């Protein structure tokens, strides 16, 4: 049935305990958490983040895709590091980012960085994160000296690349070695409790598929399942699209079409479509199974959220979706933008952020746990695809296999080669931490927390634990910046007062937010908030006069005109808030 791969790779039975791995994390060292699918890597990271939050420390969590990031409540690497669609950058781009105040605030708060699904991160992207953090932290220490926790399994999906690369994995970047990572290789399986499926997965990881594993897979060929509509996993988008359109046709009711809107050159618009999941035309019906393709936590969804179309809004015809978690969301168009190296937006595509999702690609399934799946691996074209697909299910009884090719059960030979070394490094890390006394461990743990400015007294930890349980932690985690929440409501607010009401904030706070928003996005359209021409002209006359005189006391150290001389020049007849709003349209 398959072509077996039988290199001389030794089998290892070593396994690091979750408790040992957690102690290594708590020590403050840079850590690499790895292991086969379903061994509790995400669970371990959640334990560590909970431990930190109870001590008033909040880590930043990033991943290469929105779906992966959502598993830990994080965000995409490209979004957090302001990379746009770039993989690699130079020092000039870092200098450009250093001028962004919102990024200075963001990275100033960053003490612990958790990077998930590292197998999908290219060496170039890994190096870009390092370069940006060195710049903002003003140090040559790897990743700016923050604690770096990396999680992932290199036997799973590699980075997407349109052309062959000599180096394709993050561990091949020079900064990986510079991080001096402590390795935690987890081996105990929590997702799968079926010894037959575990054997198949272990065979794939060893590079040698046994006859009994081949036979078990053959028995699942087109096998009927207890679940009527199992998730369908396919290797290619074309098959996924074909199945989804077929399922859509089976639904009754009117088919609604949502066509994209765009600004910019056709060439740049095409780049957006090539680098994202957005569709030129989205066809939907009531009852359609969908997946969200954009992050908007404010609206209640992230890239990877799934749901069903309940109906369409009678006001604007937009779809209303009930998510798998039961949340009802009314959709609006979202923007996908392309920026040039100067940060200027060169093209924008607006579209409803959905795709049909009766079937999904294996790439999008990484990190999911499924009760049952129908999968076609006959067109597998990348190492790790078959392993990821098979490791999504809990038991062999949940598998309906439609096809299989030799590539499906292969893993990258380079990963097979280094896997033994990774396990050896894990053994050494375990021996080091387990050789310390409980007293020495406690001192190490407390030292790390104190260094980060967290709390160490038992009373305060217990108090914070209570606050977290009640939903009122004394420190907020890194979440969407407050001014970005304001930005998300601009389209739904016709006046400043309405915007302030929608955000439940004072008008003065909203004006400050708009100043930050304009600074970050100079091209944003705020004309609806523009003061009347008479007021603008009065403020402009005073501002021009003050700038012409150029008296030092009227300007701040960064060369910006102070508000007080403008206020006085207007004889105190215009409020500071109104002056700030006018300046949005004059500078």
HELIX and SHEET records of a PDB file:
HELIX    1   1 UNK A   18  UNK A   26  1                                   9    
HELIX    2   2 UNK A   41  UNK A   53  1                                  13    
HELIX    3   3 UNK A   66  UNK A   70  1                                   5    
HELIX    4   4 UNK A   77  UNK A   80  1                                   4    
HELIX    5   5 UNK A   91  UNK A   98  1                                   8    
HELIX    6   6 UNK A  101  UNK A  108  1                                   8    
HELIX    7   7 UNK A  118  UNK A  120  5                                   3    
HELIX    8   8 UNK A  123  UNK A  137  1                                  15    
HELIX    9   9 UNK A  142  UNK A  145  5                                   4    
HELIX   10  10 UNK A  170  UNK A  172  5                                   3    
HELIX   11  11 UNK A  174  UNK A  178  1                                   5    
HELIX   12  12 UNK A  195  UNK A  206  1                                  12    
HELIX   13  13 UNK A  211  UNK A  219  1                                   9    
HELIX   14  14 UNK A  237  UNK A  250  1                                  14    
HELIX   15  15 UNK A  266  UNK A  274  1                                   9    
HELIX   16  16 UNK A  297  UNK A  299  5                                   3    
HELIX   17  17 UNK A  362  UNK A  365  1                                   4    
HELIX   18  18 UNK A  385  UNK A  390  1                                   6    
HELIX   19  19 UNK A  396  UNK A  398  5                                   3    
HELIX   20  20 UNK A  406  UNK A  409  5                                   4    
HELIX   21  21 UNK A  413  UNK A  434  1                                  22    
HELIX   22  22 UNK A  438  UNK A  451  1                                  14    
HELIX   23  23 UNK A  458  UNK A  469  1                                  12    
HELIX   24  24 UNK A  482  UNK A  488  1                                   7    
HELIX   25  25 UNK A  490  UNK A  492  5                                   3    
HELIX   26  26 UNK A  496  UNK A  503  1                                   8    
HELIX   27  27 UNK A  507  UNK A  520  1                                  14    
HELIX   28  28 UNK A  527  UNK A  529  5                                   3    
HELIX   29  29 UNK A  533  UNK A  549  1                                  17    
HELIX   30  30 UNK A  552  UNK A  554  5                                   3    
HELIX   31  31 UNK A  563  UNK A  569  1                                   7    
HELIX   32  32 UNK A  576  UNK A  586  1                                  11    
SHEET    1   A 6 UNK A  75  UNK A  76  0                                        
SHEET    2   A 6 UNK A  60  UNK A  63  1                                        
SHEET    3   A 6 UNK A 112  UNK A 116  1                                        
SHEET    4   A 6 UNK A 147  UNK A 151  1                                        
SHEET    5   A 6 UNK A  31  UNK A  35  1                                        
SHEET    6   A 6 UNK A 182  UNK A 186  1                                        
SHEET    1   B 4 UNK A 359  UNK A 361  0                                        
SHEET    2   B 4 UNK A 231  UNK A 234  1                                        
SHEET    3   B 4 UNK A 373  UNK A 377  1                                        
SHEET    4   B 4 UNK A 399  UNK A 404  1                                        
SHEET    1   C 2 UNK A 256  UNK A 259  0                                        
SHEET    2   C 2 UNK A 281  UNK A 284 -1                                        
SHEET    1   D 3 UNK A 261  UNK A 264  0                                        
SHEET    2   D 3 UNK A 345  UNK A 352 -1                                        
SHEET    3   D 3 UNK A 333  UNK A 339 -1                                        
SHEET    1   E 5 UNK A 328  UNK A 330  0                                        
SHEET    2   E 5 UNK A 319  UNK A 323 -1                                        
SHEET    3   E 5 UNK A 306  UNK A 312 -1                                        
SHEET    4   E 5 UNK A 289  UNK A 292 -1                                        
SHEET    5   E 5 UNK A 354  UNK A 356 -1                                        
END                                                                             
